[in-house]
Amino acid sequence: MLSAIYKSPKKPETYLYVLRRDDFSQVPAALLEMFGKPQLVTVLDLNSRASLAGADLAKVQQMLTDTGYYLQLPPPPEDLLKTHKQWLDGQAN
């Protein structure tokens, strides 16, 4: 399964996978508007990959099959305050 991968010029670390290069016909217009003009990163054969950076390969393939696209969002920011509080709680014990 081939997939063209595009990055968003508006949203850092946000990627859009589609089945065919420059074919955004399956992507909702509202999503494309928020995403911005897609910038091609690469074209990959997903069947020859063992994993993907930042995305679950099986989920990407399933979404491409079901909807014709997959949106990869950046990981949520780390809650440093929560981490610090957990560390403090561990020191108190």
NUTITOR-134072 format. One record per atom (N, C-alpha, C): z negated, y negated, x negated; residue number from 1; residue in three letters; chain; atom name. Coordinates in Angstrom, 1 decimal. Each point is the difference from the previous one (the first is absolute). Layout:
BEGIN
node pz: Z | py: Y | px: X | seq: NUM | type: ALA | mol: A | atom: CA
...
//
This chain:
BEGIN
node pz: 0.0 | py: 1.2 | px: -0.8 | seq: 1 | type: MET | mol: A | atom: N
node pz: 0.0 | py: -1.2 | px: 0.8 | seq: 1 | type: MET | mol: A | atom: CA
node pz: 0.0 | py: -1.2 | px: -0.9 | seq: 1 | type: MET | mol: A | atom: C
node pz: 1.1 | py: -0.8 | px: 0.1 | seq: 2 | type: LEU | mol: A | atom: N
node pz: 0.0 | py: -1.3 | px: -0.7 | seq: 2 | type: LEU | mol: A | atom: CA
node pz: -0.6 | py: -1.1 | px: 0.7 | seq: 2 | type: LEU | mol: A | atom: C
node pz: -0.6 | py: -0.9 | px: -0.7 | seq: 3 | type: SER | mol: A | atom: N
node pz: -0.7 | py: -1.2 | px: 0.6 | seq: 3 | type: SER | mol: A | atom: CA
node pz: 0.2 | py: -1.2 | px: -0.9 | seq: 3 | type: SER | mol: A | atom: C
node pz: 0.4 | py: -1.1 | px: 0.6 | seq: 4 | type: ALA | mol: A | atom: N
node pz: 0.1 | py: -1.3 | px: -0.7 | seq: 4 | type: ALA | mol: A | atom: CA
node pz: -1.4 | py: -0.7 | px: 0.2 | seq: 4 | type: ALA | mol: A | atom: C
node pz: -0.5 | py: -0.5 | px: -1.0 | seq: 5 | type: ILE | mol: A | atom: N
node pz: -1.3 | py: -0.6 | px: 0.0 | seq: 5 | type: ILE | mol: A | atom: CA
node pz: 0.1 | py: -1.5 | px: -0.3 | seq: 5 | type: ILE | mol: A | atom: C
node pz: -0.5 | py: -0.9 | px: 0.9 | seq: 6 | type: TYR | mol: A | atom: N
node pz: 0.1 | py: -1.4 | px: -0.2 | seq: 6 | type: TYR | mol: A | atom: CA
node pz: -1.4 | py: -0.6 | px: -0.1 | seq: 6 | type: TYR | mol: A | atom: C
node pz: -0.2 | py: -1.1 | px: -0.7 | seq: 7 | type: LYS | mol: A | atom: N
node pz: -1.2 | py: -0.7 | px: -0.1 | seq: 7 | type: LYS | mol: A | atom: CA
node pz: 0.1 | py: -1.3 | px: 0.9 | seq: 7 | type: LYS | mol: A | atom: C
node pz: -1.2 | py: -0.4 | px: 0.4 | seq: 8 | type: SER | mol: A | atom: N
node pz: 0.0 | py: -1.2 | px: 0.8 | seq: 8 | type: SER | mol: A | atom: CA
node pz: -0.2 | py: -1.3 | px: -0.8 | seq: 8 | type: SER | mol: A | atom: C
node pz: 0.8 | py: -1.0 | px: 0.2 | seq: 9 | type: PRO | mol: A | atom: N
node pz: -0.2 | py: -1.2 | px: -0.7 | seq: 9 | type: PRO | mol: A | atom: CA
node pz: -1.2 | py: -0.9 | px: 0.5 | seq: 9 | type: PRO | mol: A | atom: C
node pz: -0.5 | py: 0.4 | px: 1.2 | seq: 10 | type: LYS | mol: A | atom: N
node pz: -1.0 | py: -0.7 | px: 0.7 | seq: 10 | type: LYS | mol: A | atom: CA
node pz: -1.4 | py: 0.6 | px: -0.2 | seq: 10 | type: LYS | mol: A | atom: C
node pz: 0.0 | py: 1.3 | px: -0.1 | seq: 11 | type: LYS | mol: A | atom: N
node pz: -1.3 | py: 0.8 | px: 0.0 | seq: 11 | type: LYS | mol: A | atom: CA
node pz: -0.1 | py: 0.8 | px: -1.3 | seq: 11 | type: LYS | mol: A | atom: C
node pz: -0.8 | py: -0.4 | px: -0.9 | seq: 12 | type: PRO | mol: A | atom: N
node pz: -0.2 | py: 0.8 | px: -1.3 | seq: 12 | type: PRO | mol: A | atom: CA
node pz: -0.3 | py: 1.4 | px: 0.3 | seq: 12 | type: PRO | mol: A | atom: C
node pz: 0.5 | py: 0.9 | px: -0.9 | seq: 13 | type: GLU | mol: A | atom: N
node pz: -0.3 | py: 1.4 | px: 0.1 | seq: 13 | type: GLU | mol: A | atom: CA
node pz: 0.4 | py: 0.7 | px: 1.3 | seq: 13 | type: GLU | mol: A | atom: C
node pz: 1.0 | py: -0.6 | px: 0.7 | seq: 14 | type: THR | mol: A | atom: N
node pz: 0.4 | py: 0.6 | px: 1.3 | seq: 14 | type: THR | mol: A | atom: CA
node pz: 1.4 | py: 0.5 | px: -0.2 | seq: 14 | type: THR | mol: A | atom: C
node pz: 0.3 | py: 1.2 | px: 0.4 | seq: 15 | type: TYR | mol: A | atom: N
node pz: 1.3 | py: 0.6 | px: -0.2 | seq: 15 | type: TYR | mol: A | atom: CA
node pz: 0.5 | py: 0.6 | px: 1.3 | seq: 15 | type: TYR | mol: A | atom: C
node pz: 1.3 | py: 0.0 | px: 0.2 | seq: 16 | type: LEU | mol: A | atom: N
node pz: 0.7 | py: 0.6 | px: 1.1 | seq: 16 | type: LEU | mol: A | atom: CA
node pz: 1.0 | py: 1.0 | px: -0.4 | seq: 16 | type: LEU | mol: A | atom: C
node pz: -0.2 | py: 1.3 | px: 0.5 | seq: 17 | type: TYR | mol: A | atom: N
node pz: 0.9 | py: 1.1 | px: -0.3 | seq: 17 | type: TYR | mol: A | atom: CA
node pz: 0.9 | py: 0.1 | px: 1.2 | seq: 17 | type: TYR | mol: A | atom: C
node pz: 1.3 | py: 0.2 | px: -0.3 | seq: 18 | type: VAL | mol: A | atom: N
node pz: 1.0 | py: 0.3 | px: 1.0 | seq: 18 | type: VAL | mol: A | atom: CA
node pz: 0.9 | py: 1.1 | px: -0.4 | seq: 18 | type: VAL | mol: A | atom: C
node pz: 0.7 | py: 0.6 | px: 0.9 | seq: 19 | type: LEU | mol: A | atom: N
node pz: 0.8 | py: 1.2 | px: -0.4 | seq: 19 | type: LEU | mol: A | atom: CA
node pz: 1.3 | py: -0.4 | px: -0.7 | seq: 19 | type: LEU | mol: A | atom: C
node pz: 0.6 | py: -1.1 | px: 0.3 | seq: 20 | type: ARG | mol: A | atom: N
node pz: 1.2 | py: -0.4 | px: -0.6 | seq: 20 | type: ARG | mol: A | atom: CA
node pz: -0.1 | py: -1.4 | px: -0.5 | seq: 20 | type: ARG | mol: A | atom: C
node pz: 0.6 | py: -0.2 | px: -1.2 | seq: 21 | type: ARG | mol: A | atom: N
node pz: -0.1 | py: -1.3 | px: -0.6 | seq: 21 | type: ARG | mol: A | atom: CA
node pz: 0.6 | py: -1.1 | px: 0.9 | seq: 21 | type: ARG | mol: A | atom: C
node pz: -0.8 | py: -1.1 | px: 0.2 | seq: 22 | type: ASP | mol: A | atom: N
node pz: 0.4 | py: -1.1 | px: 0.8 | seq: 22 | type: ASP | mol: A | atom: CA
node pz: 0.2 | py: 0.3 | px: 1.5 | seq: 22 | type: ASP | mol: A | atom: C
node pz: -0.5 | py: 1.1 | px: 0.4 | seq: 23 | type: ASP | mol: A | atom: N
node pz: 0.0 | py: 0.3 | px: 1.5 | seq: 23 | type: ASP | mol: A | atom: CA
node pz: -1.4 | py: -0.2 | px: 0.6 | seq: 23 | type: ASP | mol: A | atom: C
node pz: -0.2 | py: -1.1 | px: 0.6 | seq: 24 | type: PHE | mol: A | atom: N
node pz: -1.3 | py: -0.3 | px: 0.6 | seq: 24 | type: PHE | mol: A | atom: CA
node pz: 0.1 | py: 0.0 | px: 1.5 | seq: 24 | type: PHE | mol: A | atom: C
node pz: 0.9 | py: 0.8 | px: 0.5 | seq: 25 | type: SER | mol: A | atom: N
node pz: 0.2 | py: 0.0 | px: 1.5 | seq: 25 | type: SER | mol: A | atom: CA
node pz: -1.1 | py: 0.7 | px: 0.7 | seq: 25 | type: SER | mol: A | atom: C
node pz: -0.8 | py: 0.8 | px: -0.6 | seq: 26 | type: GLN | mol: A | atom: N
node pz: -1.1 | py: 0.7 | px: 0.6 | seq: 26 | type: GLN | mol: A | atom: CA
node pz: -1.3 | py: -0.8 | px: -0.1 | seq: 26 | type: GLN | mol: A | atom: C
node pz: 0.0 | py: -1.0 | px: -0.9 | seq: 27 | type: VAL | mol: A | atom: N
node pz: -1.2 | py: -0.8 | px: -0.2 | seq: 27 | type: VAL | mol: A | atom: CA
node pz: -0.2 | py: -1.1 | px: 1.1 | seq: 27 | type: VAL | mol: A | atom: C
node pz: -1.1 | py: -0.1 | px: 0.6 | seq: 28 | type: PRO | mol: A | atom: N
node pz: -0.2 | py: -1.0 | px: 1.0 | seq: 28 | type: PRO | mol: A | atom: CA
node pz: 0.2 | py: -1.4 | px: -0.5 | seq: 28 | type: PRO | mol: A | atom: C
node pz: 0.6 | py: -0.9 | px: 0.8 | seq: 29 | type: ALA | mol: A | atom: N
node pz: 0.4 | py: -1.3 | px: -0.5 | seq: 29 | type: ALA | mol: A | atom: CA
node pz: -1.3 | py: -0.8 | px: -0.4 | seq: 29 | type: ALA | mol: A | atom: C
node pz: -1.1 | py: 0.2 | px: 0.8 | seq: 30 | type: ALA | mol: A | atom: N
node pz: -1.2 | py: -0.7 | px: -0.3 | seq: 30 | type: ALA | mol: A | atom: CA
node pz: -0.6 | py: 0.4 | px: -1.4 | seq: 30 | type: ALA | mol: A | atom: C
node pz: 0.2 | py: 1.3 | px: -0.3 | seq: 31 | type: LEU | mol: A | atom: N
node pz: -0.5 | py: 0.4 | px: -1.4 | seq: 31 | type: LEU | mol: A | atom: CA
node pz: 0.9 | py: -0.6 | px: -1.1 | seq: 31 | type: LEU | mol: A | atom: C
node pz: 1.3 | py: 0.0 | px: 0.2 | seq: 32 | type: LEU | mol: A | atom: N
node pz: 0.9 | py: -0.6 | px: -1.0 | seq: 32 | type: LEU | mol: A | atom: CA
node pz: -0.3 | py: -1.5 | px: -0.1 | seq: 32 | type: LEU | mol: A | atom: C
node pz: -0.3 | py: -0.7 | px: 1.0 | seq: 33 | type: GLU | mol: A | atom: N
node pz: -0.3 | py: -1.4 | px: -0.1 | seq: 33 | type: GLU | mol: A | atom: CA
node pz: -1.3 | py: -0.2 | px: -0.8 | seq: 33 | type: GLU | mol: A | atom: C
node pz: -1.0 | py: 0.8 | px: 0.2 | seq: 34 | type: MET | mol: A | atom: N
node pz: -1.3 | py: -0.2 | px: -0.8 | seq: 34 | type: MET | mol: A | atom: CA
node pz: 0.2 | py: 0.5 | px: -1.4 | seq: 34 | type: MET | mol: A | atom: C
node pz: 0.9 | py: 1.0 | px: -0.2 | seq: 35 | type: PHE | mol: A | atom: N
node pz: 0.2 | py: 0.6 | px: -1.3 | seq: 35 | type: PHE | mol: A | atom: CA
node pz: 0.8 | py: -1.0 | px: -0.9 | seq: 35 | type: PHE | mol: A | atom: C
node pz: 0.9 | py: -0.7 | px: 0.6 | seq: 36 | type: GLY | mol: A | atom: N
node pz: 0.9 | py: -0.9 | px: -0.8 | seq: 36 | type: GLY | mol: A | atom: CA
node pz: 1.3 | py: 0.7 | px: -0.4 | seq: 36 | type: GLY | mol: A | atom: C
node pz: 0.8 | py: -0.6 | px: -0.7 | seq: 37 | type: LYS | mol: A | atom: N
node pz: 1.3 | py: 0.6 | px: -0.4 | seq: 37 | type: LYS | mol: A | atom: CA
node pz: -0.3 | py: 1.1 | px: -1.0 | seq: 37 | type: LYS | mol: A | atom: C
node pz: 0.3 | py: 1.2 | px: 0.4 | seq: 38 | type: PRO | mol: A | atom: N
node pz: -0.3 | py: 1.2 | px: -0.9 | seq: 38 | type: PRO | mol: A | atom: CA
node pz: 0.7 | py: -0.1 | px: -1.4 | seq: 38 | type: PRO | mol: A | atom: C
node pz: -0.7 | py: 0.3 | px: -1.0 | seq: 39 | type: GLN | mol: A | atom: N
node pz: 0.5 | py: 0.0 | px: -1.4 | seq: 39 | type: GLN | mol: A | atom: CA
node pz: 0.0 | py: 1.4 | px: -0.5 | seq: 39 | type: GLN | mol: A | atom: C
node pz: 1.2 | py: 0.5 | px: -0.3 | seq: 40 | type: LEU | mol: A | atom: N
node pz: 0.1 | py: 1.4 | px: -0.4 | seq: 40 | type: LEU | mol: A | atom: CA
node pz: -0.7 | py: 0.3 | px: -1.3 | seq: 40 | type: LEU | mol: A | atom: C
node pz: -0.8 | py: 1.0 | px: 0.0 | seq: 41 | type: VAL | mol: A | atom: N
node pz: -0.8 | py: 0.5 | px: -1.2 | seq: 41 | type: VAL | mol: A | atom: CA
node pz: 0.7 | py: 1.2 | px: -0.6 | seq: 41 | type: VAL | mol: A | atom: C
node pz: 0.3 | py: 1.0 | px: 0.8 | seq: 42 | type: THR | mol: A | atom: N
node pz: 0.6 | py: 1.2 | px: -0.5 | seq: 42 | type: THR | mol: A | atom: CA
node pz: 0.5 | py: 0.9 | px: 1.2 | seq: 42 | type: THR | mol: A | atom: C
node pz: 0.7 | py: 1.0 | px: -0.4 | seq: 43 | type: VAL | mol: A | atom: N
node pz: 0.4 | py: 1.1 | px: 1.0 | seq: 43 | type: VAL | mol: A | atom: CA
node pz: -0.5 | py: 1.3 | px: -0.6 | seq: 43 | type: VAL | mol: A | atom: C
node pz: -0.8 | py: 0.7 | px: 0.8 | seq: 44 | type: LEU | mol: A | atom: N
node pz: -0.6 | py: 1.3 | px: -0.5 | seq: 44 | type: LEU | mol: A | atom: CA
node pz: 0.4 | py: 1.1 | px: 0.8 | seq: 44 | type: LEU | mol: A | atom: C
node pz: 0.1 | py: 1.2 | px: -0.6 | seq: 45 | type: ASP | mol: A | atom: N
node pz: 0.1 | py: 1.3 | px: 0.7 | seq: 45 | type: ASP | mol: A | atom: CA
node pz: -1.4 | py: 0.5 | px: 0.2 | seq: 45 | type: ASP | mol: A | atom: C
node pz: -0.5 | py: -0.2 | px: 1.2 | seq: 46 | type: LEU | mol: A | atom: N
node pz: -1.4 | py: 0.4 | px: 0.2 | seq: 46 | type: LEU | mol: A | atom: CA
node pz: -0.2 | py: 1.5 | px: -0.1 | seq: 46 | type: LEU | mol: A | atom: C
node pz: 1.0 | py: 0.8 | px: 0.2 | seq: 47 | type: ASN | mol: A | atom: N
node pz: -0.1 | py: 1.5 | px: -0.1 | seq: 47 | type: ASN | mol: A | atom: CA
node pz: -0.3 | py: 0.4 | px: -1.4 | seq: 47 | type: ASN | mol: A | atom: C
node pz: 0.4 | py: -0.8 | px: -1.0 | seq: 48 | type: SER | mol: A | atom: N
node pz: -0.2 | py: 0.4 | px: -1.4 | seq: 48 | type: SER | mol: A | atom: CA
node pz: -1.3 | py: -0.6 | px: -0.6 | seq: 48 | type: SER | mol: A | atom: C
node pz: -0.8 | py: -0.6 | px: 0.9 | seq: 49 | type: ARG | mol: A | atom: N
node pz: -1.2 | py: -0.6 | px: -0.5 | seq: 49 | type: ARG | mol: A | atom: CA
node pz: -1.2 | py: 0.8 | px: 0.4 | seq: 49 | type: ARG | mol: A | atom: C
node pz: -1.0 | py: 0.0 | px: -0.9 | seq: 50 | type: ALA | mol: A | atom: N
node pz: -1.3 | py: 0.7 | px: 0.3 | seq: 50 | type: ALA | mol: A | atom: CA
node pz: -0.9 | py: -0.9 | px: 0.7 | seq: 50 | type: ALA | mol: A | atom: C
node pz: 0.1 | py: -1.3 | px: -0.3 | seq: 51 | type: SER | mol: A | atom: N
node pz: -0.9 | py: -1.0 | px: 0.6 | seq: 51 | type: SER | mol: A | atom: CA
node pz: 0.6 | py: -1.4 | px: -0.1 | seq: 51 | type: SER | mol: A | atom: C
node pz: -0.6 | py: -1.0 | px: 0.7 | seq: 52 | type: LEU | mol: A | atom: N
node pz: 0.4 | py: -1.3 | px: -0.1 | seq: 52 | type: LEU | mol: A | atom: CA
node pz: -1.2 | py: -0.9 | px: -0.4 | seq: 52 | type: LEU | mol: A | atom: C
node pz: 0.3 | py: -1.1 | px: -0.6 | seq: 53 | type: ALA | mol: A | atom: N
node pz: -1.1 | py: -0.9 | px: -0.4 | seq: 53 | type: ALA | mol: A | atom: CA
node pz: -0.4 | py: -0.8 | px: 1.3 | seq: 53 | type: ALA | mol: A | atom: C
node pz: -1.2 | py: 0.1 | px: 0.4 | seq: 54 | type: GLY | mol: A | atom: N
node pz: -0.5 | py: -0.8 | px: 1.1 | seq: 54 | type: GLY | mol: A | atom: CA
node pz: 0.3 | py: 0.5 | px: 1.4 | seq: 54 | type: GLY | mol: A | atom: C
node pz: 0.7 | py: 1.1 | px: 0.1 | seq: 55 | type: ALA | mol: A | atom: N
node pz: 0.4 | py: 0.5 | px: 1.3 | seq: 55 | type: ALA | mol: A | atom: CA
node pz: -0.1 | py: 1.6 | px: 0.0 | seq: 55 | type: ALA | mol: A | atom: C
node pz: -0.3 | py: 0.5 | px: 1.2 | seq: 56 | type: ASP | mol: A | atom: N
node pz: 0.0 | py: 1.5 | px: 0.2 | seq: 56 | type: ASP | mol: A | atom: CA
node pz: 1.5 | py: 0.4 | px: 0.2 | seq: 56 | type: ASP | mol: A | atom: C
node pz: 0.5 | py: 0.8 | px: -0.9 | seq: 57 | type: LEU | mol: A | atom: N
node pz: 1.4 | py: 0.5 | px: 0.1 | seq: 57 | type: LEU | mol: A | atom: CA
node pz: 0.3 | py: 0.6 | px: 1.3 | seq: 57 | type: LEU | mol: A | atom: C
node pz: -0.8 | py: 0.9 | px: 0.5 | seq: 58 | type: ALA | mol: A | atom: N
node pz: 0.3 | py: 0.7 | px: 1.3 | seq: 58 | type: ALA | mol: A | atom: CA
node pz: 0.0 | py: -0.9 | px: 1.1 | seq: 58 | type: ALA | mol: A | atom: C
node pz: -0.9 | py: -1.0 | px: 0.0 | seq: 59 | type: LYS | mol: A | atom: N
node pz: -0.1 | py: -1.0 | px: 1.1 | seq: 59 | type: LYS | mol: A | atom: CA
node pz: 1.3 | py: -0.9 | px: 0.0 | seq: 59 | type: LYS | mol: A | atom: C
node pz: 0.4 | py: -0.4 | px: -1.2 | seq: 60 | type: VAL | mol: A | atom: N
node pz: 1.2 | py: -0.8 | px: -0.1 | seq: 60 | type: VAL | mol: A | atom: CA
node pz: 1.2 | py: 0.8 | px: 0.5 | seq: 60 | type: VAL | mol: A | atom: C
node pz: 0.2 | py: 1.2 | px: -0.4 | seq: 61 | type: GLN | mol: A | atom: N
node pz: 1.1 | py: 0.8 | px: 0.5 | seq: 61 | type: GLN | mol: A | atom: CA
node pz: -0.1 | py: 0.2 | px: 1.5 | seq: 61 | type: GLN | mol: A | atom: C
node pz: -1.2 | py: 0.3 | px: 0.5 | seq: 62 | type: GLN | mol: A | atom: N
node pz: -0.1 | py: 0.1 | px: 1.5 | seq: 62 | type: GLN | mol: A | atom: CA
node pz: 0.4 | py: -1.2 | px: 0.7 | seq: 62 | type: GLN | mol: A | atom: C
node pz: -0.5 | py: -1.2 | px: -0.4 | seq: 63 | type: MET | mol: A | atom: N
node pz: 0.3 | py: -1.2 | px: 0.6 | seq: 63 | type: MET | mol: A | atom: CA
node pz: 1.5 | py: -0.4 | px: 0.0 | seq: 63 | type: MET | mol: A | atom: C
node pz: 0.6 | py: 0.3 | px: -1.2 | seq: 64 | type: LEU | mol: A | atom: N
node pz: 1.4 | py: -0.3 | px: -0.1 | seq: 64 | type: LEU | mol: A | atom: CA
node pz: 0.8 | py: 0.9 | px: 1.0 | seq: 64 | type: LEU | mol: A | atom: C
node pz: -0.4 | py: 1.2 | px: 0.2 | seq: 65 | type: THR | mol: A | atom: N
node pz: 0.6 | py: 0.9 | px: 0.9 | seq: 65 | type: THR | mol: A | atom: CA
node pz: -0.2 | py: -0.4 | px: 1.4 | seq: 65 | type: THR | mol: A | atom: C
node pz: -1.2 | py: -0.4 | px: 0.4 | seq: 66 | type: ASP | mol: A | atom: N
node pz: -0.4 | py: -0.4 | px: 1.3 | seq: 66 | type: ASP | mol: A | atom: CA
node pz: 0.5 | py: -1.4 | px: 0.4 | seq: 66 | type: ASP | mol: A | atom: C
node pz: -0.1 | py: -1.0 | px: -0.8 | seq: 67 | type: THR | mol: A | atom: N
node pz: 0.3 | py: -1.3 | px: 0.3 | seq: 67 | type: THR | mol: A | atom: CA
node pz: 1.1 | py: -0.7 | px: -0.7 | seq: 67 | type: THR | mol: A | atom: C
node pz: 0.4 | py: 0.6 | px: -1.2 | seq: 68 | type: GLY | mol: A | atom: N
node pz: 1.1 | py: -0.6 | px: -0.8 | seq: 68 | type: GLY | mol: A | atom: CA
node pz: -0.5 | py: -1.0 | px: -1.0 | seq: 68 | type: GLY | mol: A | atom: C
node pz: -1.3 | py: -0.2 | px: -0.1 | seq: 69 | type: TYR | mol: A | atom: N
node pz: -0.6 | py: -0.9 | px: -1.0 | seq: 69 | type: TYR | mol: A | atom: CA
node pz: -1.5 | py: 0.3 | px: -0.2 | seq: 69 | type: TYR | mol: A | atom: C
node pz: -0.5 | py: -0.5 | px: -1.2 | seq: 70 | type: TYR | mol: A | atom: N
node pz: -1.4 | py: 0.2 | px: -0.3 | seq: 70 | type: TYR | mol: A | atom: CA
node pz: -0.4 | py: -1.3 | px: -0.6 | seq: 70 | type: TYR | mol: A | atom: C
node pz: -1.2 | py: -0.6 | px: 0.4 | seq: 71 | type: LEU | mol: A | atom: N
node pz: -0.5 | py: -1.2 | px: -0.6 | seq: 71 | type: LEU | mol: A | atom: CA
node pz: -1.2 | py: 0.4 | px: -0.8 | seq: 71 | type: LEU | mol: A | atom: C
node pz: 0.0 | py: -0.3 | px: -1.3 | seq: 72 | type: GLN | mol: A | atom: N
node pz: -1.1 | py: 0.2 | px: -0.9 | seq: 72 | type: GLN | mol: A | atom: CA
node pz: -0.7 | py: -1.3 | px: -0.2 | seq: 72 | type: GLN | mol: A | atom: C
node pz: -1.3 | py: 0.0 | px: 0.4 | seq: 73 | type: LEU | mol: A | atom: N
node pz: -0.8 | py: -1.2 | px: -0.1 | seq: 73 | type: LEU | mol: A | atom: CA
node pz: -0.9 | py: 0.1 | px: -1.3 | seq: 73 | type: LEU | mol: A | atom: C
node pz: -0.4 | py: -1.1 | px: -0.5 | seq: 74 | type: PRO | mol: A | atom: N
node pz: -0.9 | py: 0.1 | px: -1.2 | seq: 74 | type: PRO | mol: A | atom: CA
node pz: -1.4 | py: 0.6 | px: 0.4 | seq: 74 | type: PRO | mol: A | atom: C
node pz: -0.7 | py: 0.5 | px: -1.0 | seq: 75 | type: PRO | mol: A | atom: N
node pz: -1.3 | py: 0.5 | px: 0.3 | seq: 75 | type: PRO | mol: A | atom: CA
node pz: -0.9 | py: -1.1 | px: 0.3 | seq: 75 | type: PRO | mol: A | atom: C
node pz: -1.0 | py: 0.2 | px: 0.9 | seq: 76 | type: PRO | mol: A | atom: N
node pz: -1.0 | py: -1.0 | px: 0.3 | seq: 76 | type: PRO | mol: A | atom: CA
node pz: -0.7 | py: -0.5 | px: -1.2 | seq: 76 | type: PRO | mol: A | atom: C
node pz: -0.4 | py: -1.3 | px: -0.1 | seq: 77 | type: PRO | mol: A | atom: N
node pz: -0.7 | py: -0.4 | px: -1.1 | seq: 77 | type: PRO | mol: A | atom: CA
node pz: -1.4 | py: 0.6 | px: -0.1 | seq: 77 | type: PRO | mol: A | atom: C
node pz: -0.5 | py: 0.2 | px: -1.2 | seq: 78 | type: GLU | mol: A | atom: N
node pz: -1.3 | py: 0.6 | px: -0.2 | seq: 78 | type: GLU | mol: A | atom: CA
node pz: -1.1 | py: -0.9 | px: 0.5 | seq: 78 | type: GLU | mol: A | atom: C
node pz: -1.0 | py: 0.5 | px: 0.7 | seq: 79 | type: ASP | mol: A | atom: N
node pz: -1.1 | py: -0.9 | px: 0.4 | seq: 79 | type: ASP | mol: A | atom: CA
node pz: -1.0 | py: 0.1 | px: -1.1 | seq: 79 | type: ASP | mol: A | atom: C
node pz: 0.0 | py: -1.0 | px: -0.9 | seq: 80 | type: LEU | mol: A | atom: N
node pz: -0.9 | py: 0.0 | px: -1.1 | seq: 80 | type: LEU | mol: A | atom: CA
node pz: -1.4 | py: -0.2 | px: 0.4 | seq: 80 | type: LEU | mol: A | atom: C
node pz: -0.3 | py: -0.8 | px: 1.0 | seq: 81 | type: LEU | mol: A | atom: N
node pz: -1.3 | py: -0.2 | px: 0.4 | seq: 81 | type: LEU | mol: A | atom: CA
node pz: -0.7 | py: 1.3 | px: 0.5 | seq: 81 | type: LEU | mol: A | atom: C
node pz: 0.8 | py: 0.8 | px: 0.8 | seq: 82 | type: LYS | mol: A | atom: N
node pz: -0.5 | py: 1.3 | px: 0.5 | seq: 82 | type: LYS | mol: A | atom: CA
node pz: -0.3 | py: 0.9 | px: -1.2 | seq: 82 | type: LYS | mol: A | atom: C
node pz: 0.9 | py: 0.0 | px: -1.0 | seq: 83 | type: THR | mol: A | atom: N
node pz: -0.1 | py: 0.9 | px: -1.1 | seq: 83 | type: THR | mol: A | atom: CA
node pz: -1.3 | py: -0.4 | px: -0.8 | seq: 83 | type: THR | mol: A | atom: C
node pz: -0.2 | py: -1.3 | px: -0.2 | seq: 84 | type: HIS | mol: A | atom: N
node pz: -1.1 | py: -0.5 | px: -0.7 | seq: 84 | type: HIS | mol: A | atom: CA
node pz: -1.3 | py: 0.4 | px: 0.7 | seq: 84 | type: HIS | mol: A | atom: C
node pz: 0.0 | py: -0.2 | px: 1.4 | seq: 85 | type: LYS | mol: A | atom: N
node pz: -1.2 | py: 0.4 | px: 0.7 | seq: 85 | type: LYS | mol: A | atom: CA
node pz: -0.3 | py: 1.4 | px: -0.1 | seq: 85 | type: LYS | mol: A | atom: C
node pz: 1.0 | py: 0.9 | px: 0.0 | seq: 86 | type: GLN | mol: A | atom: N
node pz: -0.2 | py: 1.4 | px: -0.1 | seq: 86 | type: GLN | mol: A | atom: CA
node pz: -0.6 | py: 0.3 | px: -1.4 | seq: 86 | type: GLN | mol: A | atom: C
node pz: 0.5 | py: -0.7 | px: -1.0 | seq: 87 | type: TRP | mol: A | atom: N
node pz: -0.5 | py: 0.2 | px: -1.3 | seq: 87 | type: TRP | mol: A | atom: CA
node pz: -1.5 | py: -0.4 | px: -0.1 | seq: 87 | type: TRP | mol: A | atom: C
node pz: -0.3 | py: -1.1 | px: 0.6 | seq: 88 | type: LEU | mol: A | atom: N
node pz: -1.4 | py: -0.5 | px: 0.0 | seq: 88 | type: LEU | mol: A | atom: CA
node pz: -0.9 | py: 1.0 | px: 0.7 | seq: 88 | type: LEU | mol: A | atom: C
node pz: 0.5 | py: 0.5 | px: 1.2 | seq: 89 | type: ASP | mol: A | atom: N
node pz: -0.8 | py: 1.0 | px: 0.7 | seq: 89 | type: ASP | mol: A | atom: CA
node pz: -0.3 | py: 1.3 | px: -0.9 | seq: 89 | type: ASP | mol: A | atom: C
node pz: 1.0 | py: 0.4 | px: -0.7 | seq: 90 | type: GLY | mol: A | atom: N
node pz: -0.1 | py: 1.1 | px: -0.9 | seq: 90 | type: GLY | mol: A | atom: CA
node pz: -1.0 | py: -0.3 | px: -1.1 | seq: 90 | type: GLY | mol: A | atom: C
node pz: -0.1 | py: -1.2 | px: -0.5 | seq: 91 | type: GLN | mol: A | atom: N
node pz: -0.9 | py: -0.4 | px: -1.1 | seq: 91 | type: GLN | mol: A | atom: CA
node pz: -1.5 | py: 0.0 | px: 0.5 | seq: 91 | type: GLN | mol: A | atom: C
node pz: -0.2 | py: -0.3 | px: 1.3 | seq: 92 | type: ALA | mol: A | atom: N
node pz: -1.3 | py: -0.1 | px: 0.6 | seq: 92 | type: ALA | mol: A | atom: CA
node pz: -0.6 | py: 1.4 | px: 0.2 | seq: 92 | type: ALA | mol: A | atom: C
node pz: 0.8 | py: 1.0 | px: 0.1 | seq: 93 | type: ASN | mol: A | atom: N
node pz: -0.5 | py: 1.4 | px: 0.3 | seq: 93 | type: ASN | mol: A | atom: CA
node pz: -0.5 | py: 0.6 | px: -1.3 | seq: 93 | type: ASN | mol: A | atom: C
//
